[in-house]
Amino acid sequence: MSEAQKFRAWLGMIGPALFVFVFSVEGLLRPGYDWLSMYISALSLGPRGWIQITNFIVFGLLLLDFTHGVMLEFHQIRSARAGYYILAILAVLYLLSGPFVMDPTGIPTNQSTVHGLLHGIFGGLVFLLMPICMFLFLKPFKEHPGWRSYRVWTLIAAVFDAVAVIVFTVASKLPSLQPSFEDWFGLIQRIALVPFMIWVFTFALQLRKRSQMR
């Protein structure tokens, strides 16, 4: 494995760790922000919004570069193509979620901005594609001799994340359930997001370990 490939593995580890660290610390330090009830994207609003905007952009760029490393690792496994294409799409969606800032929660539909609508679309696609991406890598992990041991962990993470995403989507989108969960939207969103971040980190860590054995 080339030095460039090793570097991409490091980026795959740094990206999710940095992303979660930044929104967690900023969520605790931001005056008036309640991380239990408020979405991560709400950190993009206000005078300090540039911090989370930058966080989205940096993570998107790092994930995109890591995806290139994944493509090189699995270039001989045809079944991996769908997985790393979705991973690349996720990277772009995270990147775009930075400049296209969400509208403040509770804003009337007829007052929604274009960037707010786009952010909502990007966010919806992100949560849909995260578990799908993990499921798509199950077959290539089985076919690649060096990655078979990583398949079980990926299956566990994918199932947990899929359930969490379904719960988050139902709780936040159904009007009849929103009042019961509105105080916990931030927590539920994080439970749906963090497993994917852990999976990406461990994916990159495994890639790094394989590079040391060559």
C-alpha positions in Angstrom: 0.0 0.0 0.0 1.4 3.4 -1.0 2.0 6.2 1.4 -1.0 8.1 -0.2 -3.2 5.1 0.6 -2.0 5.1 4.2 -2.7 8.8 4.4 -6.3 8.2 3.2 -6.8 5.6 5.9 -5.8 8.2 8.5 -8.2 10.7 7.0 -11.0 8.1 7.3 -10.2 7.9 11.1 -9.8 11.6 11.7 -12.9 12.7 9.8 -15.7 11.0 11.9 -13.8 11.5 15.2 -13.3 15.2 14.5 -16.9 15.6 13.3 -18.4 14.1 16.4 -16.0 15.9 18.7 -16.7 19.3 17.2 -20.5 19.1 17.3 -20.4 17.5 20.8 -18.2 20.2 22.3 -20.0 23.0 20.5 -23.3 21.6 21.6 -22.3 21.7 25.2 -20.6 25.2 25.0 -23.1 27.0 22.8 -25.3 29.3 24.9 -29.0 28.5 24.6 -28.4 25.2 22.7 -29.9 22.0 24.1 -28.3 19.0 22.6 -31.0 16.7 23.8 -33.8 18.4 21.9 -32.0 20.3 19.1 -30.7 19.0 15.8 -26.9 19.0 15.1 -27.6 21.2 12.1 -29.0 23.9 14.4 -25.4 24.6 15.4 -25.0 26.1 11.9 -27.2 29.0 12.9 -26.2 32.2 14.7 -22.9 34.1 15.0 -21.0 30.9 15.8 -22.7 28.9 13.0 -19.5 29.0 11.0 -18.0 26.3 13.3 -20.6 23.6 12.4 -20.7 24.8 8.8 -16.9 24.2 8.6 -17.3 20.9 10.4 -19.7 19.7 7.7 -17.4 20.8 4.9 -14.2 19.3 6.4 -15.9 16.0 7.2 -17.3 15.8 3.7 -13.9 16.4 2.1 -12.1 13.9 4.4 -14.8 11.2 3.8 -14.5 11.8 0.0 -10.7 11.3 0.1 -11.1 8.2 2.3 -13.6 6.8 -0.3 -10.9 7.0 -2.9 -8.8 4.8 -0.6 -11.7 2.3 -0.3 -12.0 2.2 -4.1 -8.4 1.3 -4.4 -8.6 -1.4 -1.7 -11.6 -3.1 -3.3 -10.9 -2.3 -7.0 -10.9 -6.0 -7.8 -14.2 -6.7 -6.0 -17.1 -5.8 -8.3 -19.7 -6.0 -5.6 -18.0 -3.2 -3.7 -18.8 -0.6 -6.4 -22.3 0.2 -5.1 -20.9 0.6 -1.6 -18.2 3.1 -2.3 -20.4 5.0 -4.8 -22.9 5.5 -1.9 -20.0 6.4 0.4 -18.9 9.1 -2.1 -22.5 10.4 -2.4 -22.7 10.6 1.4 -19.4 12.6 1.5 -20.8 15.1 -1.0 -24.1 15.4 0.9 -22.2 16.1 4.2 -20.1 18.7 2.4 -23.2 20.4 0.9 -25.0 20.4 4.2 -22.4 23.0 5.4 -23.1 26.0 3.1 -26.8 25.1 2.6 -27.8 26.0 6.2 -31.1 24.7 7.7 -33.9 27.1 8.5 -34.7 27.7 12.2 -37.0 25.0 13.7 -40.6 25.9 13.6 -40.4 28.3 10.6 -43.7 28.2 8.6 -43.5 26.2 5.3 -44.4 29.2 3.2 -41.4 31.0 4.7 -38.8 28.3 4.0 -35.7 29.3 2.2 -34.1 27.5 -0.7 -31.0 26.7 1.3 -33.2 25.4 4.1 -35.2 23.1 1.8 -32.0 21.8 0.3 -30.5 21.1 3.7 -33.6 19.1 4.6 -33.3 17.1 1.4 -29.6 16.5 2.0 -30.2 15.5 5.6 -33.0 13.1 4.6 -30.7 11.4 2.1 -27.9 11.1 4.5 -29.9 9.2 7.1 -31.4 7.0 4.4 -28.1 6.1 2.9 -26.0 5.6 6.0 -27.4 2.1 6.9 -27.7 1.2 3.2 -24.0 1.9 2.7 -23.1 -0.4 5.5 -25.4 -3.2 4.2 -23.9 -2.8 0.7 -20.4 -3.6 2.1 -21.4 -6.9 3.6 -21.0 -8.8 0.3 -17.6 -7.4 -0.6 -16.3 -8.0 2.9 -17.3 -11.6 2.5 -15.6 -11.9 -0.9 -12.4 -10.1 0.1 -10.1 -12.5 2.1 -8.6 -9.7 4.2 -12.0 -8.3 5.3 -14.2 -11.3 6.2 -13.7 -10.7 10.0 -15.1 -7.2 9.6 -18.4 -8.4 8.2 -20.0 -9.3 11.5 -19.3 -5.9 13.1 -20.6 -4.2 9.9 -23.9 -6.3 10.1 -24.4 -5.3 13.7 -23.7 -1.7 13.1 -26.0 -1.6 10.0 -28.9 -3.2 11.8 -28.6 -0.9 14.8 -28.3 2.1 12.6 -31.2 1.1 10.4 -33.5 0.7 13.5 -32.3 4.1 14.9 -32.9 5.9 11.6 -36.4 4.5 11.4 -37.2 5.6 14.9 -35.8 9.0 14.3 -37.7 9.4 11.0 -41.0 8.3 12.5 -40.6 10.3 15.7 -39.7 13.5 13.8 -42.0 13.3 10.8 -45.3 12.0 12.2 -47.3 14.9 13.6 -49.1 12.6 16.1 -45.7 11.6 17.6 -43.8 14.9 17.4 -45.1 16.3 20.7 -44.1 13.2 22.6 -40.5 13.2 21.3 -39.7 16.8 20.6 -37.7 17.1 23.8 -35.5 14.2 22.6 -35.0 14.9 18.9 -31.4 15.9 19.3 -30.5 12.7 21.3 -32.4 10.4 18.9 -30.7 12.0 15.9 -27.3 11.5 17.5 -28.1 7.8 18.2 -28.9 7.4 14.5 -25.8 9.2 13.4 -23.0 8.1 15.7 -23.0 4.4 14.7 -22.2 5.3 11.1 -19.4 7.5 12.3 -18.0 4.7 14.5 -18.3 2.3 11.5 -16.3 4.7 9.2 -13.7 5.1 11.9 -13.2 1.4 12.4 -13.3 0.8 8.6 -10.4 3.2 8.2 -8.6 1.7 11.2 -8.9 -1.7 9.6 -7.6 -0.3 6.3 -4.6 1.2 8.3 -3.9 -2.1 10.0 -3.9 -4.0 6.7 -1.4 -1.5 5.3 1.0 -2.3 8.1 0.9 -6.0 7.3 2.0 -5.5 3.7 
